[in-house]
Amino acid sequence: MDKAAESKHHMPVWKWVIIAVALALTLTWLFLTPEGLLGKADAVGYAVCHRISARSFMIGDRPVAMCARCSGMFLGALLGLIFQLVQGRKGKMPPIPVLVILGLFAAAWVLDGFNSFLMLTDWFPSFYTTENWTRLVTGTGMGLGVSAMIFPAFIQAHFKTWQKESPLGNWKQVLILILAAGVLDAVILLEIPWILYPLSLLSALSVIILLTMIYSMVIVMLAKKENTIERLRQLIFPLIGGFIIALLQIGVIDLARYLWTGTWEGFVL
């Protein structure tokens, strides 16, 4: 075998370095965070959510990884990503009528969040009593909107060729997704521990997936490698790079919050 052919079978040193960094960072994070799968999920939620127990669903006597609103948002986003992924490499943004619906979901999320904040203060009276079910539902709607923006942006940023249509391009698709989200919320509201357990893990996984996707887009754009991927295996290193940045962000916020509060628990009302 000549040198040219042999070089094709050897991975560049920089790729080995990226893999080593990702493994080292992952092992370090796993070692320093609370024990158990739920403990690791808590550590992810710790970086993005207040984790107030009174505003969270419970698995027995412990709260899930994130509050009701964040659980809804990240599980809704994961549901939306899966719904779009199974339709293939569709990279067009949703049509304007669908964007209006998603915008209304986002507005409801903002309103319910603001009202929930007013309930913590004496500045102004709240408009209504925000409850965990309203937090969950509005959070899920926001998550659907987030996924509807991120997925096509991810496809457009990475792939050389993609389908010029939206995975939410017709009302049938939109209604199916909203119905699926409604079923998801109904299942969560049953508050059955053996169901909440995997959903808590999935909500934490969704945080990592979303951040990895976003940072992988940043990486390919900074490297001026957008729209160059033709095979799925070419996604591996942009995604590993995105994962490294995502885990660094989570780890830095975890560390800062732990140094501030001295506990892995959520904030106390």
Secondary structure in CASP SS format (residue, H / E / C, confidence):
PFRMAT SS
TARGET T0000
AUTHOR 0000-0000-0000
METHOD secondary structure of the structure
MODEL  1
M C 1.00
D C 1.00
K H 1.00
A H 1.00
A H 1.00
E H 1.00
S H 1.00
K C 1.00
H C 1.00
H C 1.00
M C 1.00
P C 1.00
V H 1.00
W H 1.00
K H 1.00
W H 1.00
V H 1.00
I H 1.00
I H 1.00
A H 1.00
V H 1.00
A H 1.00
L H 1.00
A H 1.00
L H 1.00
T H 1.00
L H 1.00
T H 1.00
W H 1.00
L H 1.00
F H 1.00
L H 1.00
T C 1.00
P C 1.00
E C 1.00
G H 1.00
L H 1.00
L H 1.00
G H 1.00
K H 1.00
A H 1.00
D H 1.00
A H 1.00
V H 1.00
G H 1.00
Y H 1.00
A H 1.00
V H 1.00
C C 1.00
H C 1.00
R C 1.00
I C 1.00
S H 1.00
A H 1.00
R H 1.00
S C 1.00
F C 1.00
M E 1.00
I E 1.00
G C 1.00
D C 1.00
R E 1.00
P E 1.00
V C 1.00
A C 1.00
M C 1.00
C C 1.00
A H 1.00
R H 1.00
C H 1.00
S H 1.00
G H 1.00
M H 1.00
F H 1.00
L H 1.00
G H 1.00
A H 1.00
L H 1.00
L H 1.00
G H 1.00
L H 1.00
I H 1.00
F H 1.00
Q H 1.00
L H 1.00
V C 1.00
Q C 1.00
G C 1.00
R C 1.00
K E 1.00
G C 1.00
K C 1.00
M C 1.00
P C 1.00
P C 1.00
I H 1.00
P H 1.00
V H 1.00
L H 1.00
V H 1.00
I H 1.00
L H 1.00
G H 1.00
L H 1.00
F H 1.00
A H 1.00
A H 1.00
A H 1.00
W H 1.00
V H 1.00
L H 1.00
D H 1.00
G H 1.00
F H 1.00
N H 1.00
S H 1.00
F H 1.00
L H 1.00
M C 1.00
L C 1.00
T C 1.00
D C 1.00
W C 1.00
F C 1.00
P C 1.00
S C 1.00
F C 1.00
Y C 1.00
T C 1.00
T C 1.00
E C 1.00
N H 1.00
W H 1.00
T H 1.00
R H 1.00
L H 1.00
V H 1.00
T H 1.00
G H 1.00
T H 1.00
G H 1.00
M H 1.00
G H 1.00
L H 1.00
G H 1.00
V H 1.00
S H 1.00
A H 1.00
M H 1.00
I H 1.00
F H 1.00
P H 1.00
A H 1.00
F H 1.00
I H 1.00
Q H 1.00
A H 1.00
H H 1.00
F E 1.00
K C 1.00
T C 1.00
W C 1.00
Q E 1.00
K C 1.00
E C 1.00
S C 1.00
P C 1.00
L C 1.00
G C 1.00
N C 1.00
W H 1.00
K H 1.00
Q H 1.00
V H 1.00
L H 1.00
I H 1.00
L H 1.00
I H 1.00
L H 1.00
A H 1.00
A H 1.00
G H 1.00
V H 1.00
L H 1.00
D H 1.00
A H 1.00
V H 1.00
I H 1.00
L H 1.00
L C 1.00
E C 1.00
I C 1.00
P H 1.00
W H 1.00
I H 1.00
L H 1.00
Y H 1.00
P H 1.00
L H 1.00
S H 1.00
L H 1.00
L H 1.00
S H 1.00
A H 1.00
L H 1.00
S H 1.00
V H 1.00
I H 1.00
I H 1.00
L H 1.00
L H 1.00
T H 1.00
M H 1.00
I H 1.00
Y H 1.00
S H 1.00
M H 1.00
V H 1.00
I H 1.00
V H 1.00
M H 1.00
L H 1.00
A C 1.00
K C 1.00
K C 1.00
E C 1.00
N C 1.00
T C 1.00
I E 1.00
E C 1.00
R C 1.00
L H 1.00
R H 1.00
Q H 1.00
L H 1.00
I H 1.00
F H 1.00
P H 1.00
L H 1.00
I H 1.00
G H 1.00
G H 1.00
F H 1.00
I H 1.00
I H 1.00
A H 1.00
L H 1.00
L H 1.00
Q H 1.00
I H 1.00
G H 1.00
V H 1.00
I H 1.00
D H 1.00
L H 1.00
A H 1.00
R H 1.00
Y H 1.00
L H 1.00
W H 1.00
T H 1.00
G C 1.00
T C 1.00
W C 1.00
E C 1.00
G C 1.00
F C 1.00
V C 1.00
L C 1.00
END
